[in-house]
């Protein structure tokens, strides 16, 4: 998990930017490098925006269907595995 500064937290709260939106920017954003920092934006192209919207609709449909998902991370933040929560069938 990335370290987030108090300045970032304040601005995110003021501007209504949730952790979900932050994750979307990290996944779909385009990197611009300069002055020792990376600027990440979703303002790259209409094609990227359309893909992002399709993927988000798909995720909503996934959860609305009653399915669930999990991840297991190490203490260092390394993703180890992932899967679905499955209901056991009783015979």
N, C-alpha and C positions, 0 to 999 in steps of 0.2 A: 504494500500500500504506500502511496506517495505521501510525503510530508506536506502538510498544508499550512501556510502561514496564517497568522491572525488577520493580516491585511486581506488575504484572499477570502477568508471566512466572512469578514465584515462586508466586503464588496459583493460576495455571492448572496448574502442575506439581503442586502439593500436592493439588489437587482433581480431577486427571485430566481437565482440559478441553483437548482437542486443538484444533489450528488448524481442523480440519473442524467441530467443534462451535461454535467462534467464528464461522465463516462462516455456519453455520445460524442462529445467533442474529441475526446482522446481516441475513440475508435474511427470516426469518420473525418476528423479534422485534417487539414493540410498544414504541414510545418513550413514556417518561414524563419530563417535563421538571421540573426543580426544583433550586434551590440552585446554579445555574450549570452543571449537568451534565445529561447524558441517561442515564437508566436504561433499558436494553433488556432485555426479558424475553420468553420464549416461553410464559409462563403466562397468556396472554390468553384463549384460549377453546379448547374441544374441537374446534371447526371448524378453527381454524388448525393445531392439532396434527395432525389427520387429514390436512390438505392437505400438511403437512410430511412426514408418513410416506409418503404416496402418492408424492410427488416423490422422496424418498430411495430408495424401492423401485424406482422407474423408473430412477434413476441407476445403481443397482446392476445392474439387468437390462441396461442399456446397456453397461456395462463388461464384464459377464460374457459378453456376446455377442461379445466380441473387438474391438469398435470402440474408437476413441480420439479424443480431441479436443485442440485446441491454441488458445492465445490469443497474440496479439502485442501487447505494451505498449511505449509510449515510455519513455524514461528518466525522465520525469516521472510515470509510472504511469497514463497515459491509454491506455485500451484502443483499439486500432486496428482489429483484425479477429480473427476466429476461424474455425475450420473443423475438418474431420475429417482424420485421417491415412488416406489411401487407398492401397491396394496397387495398383500399376500392373499391368495385365494384359499379359502377353506374348503376342504373336501368332505 
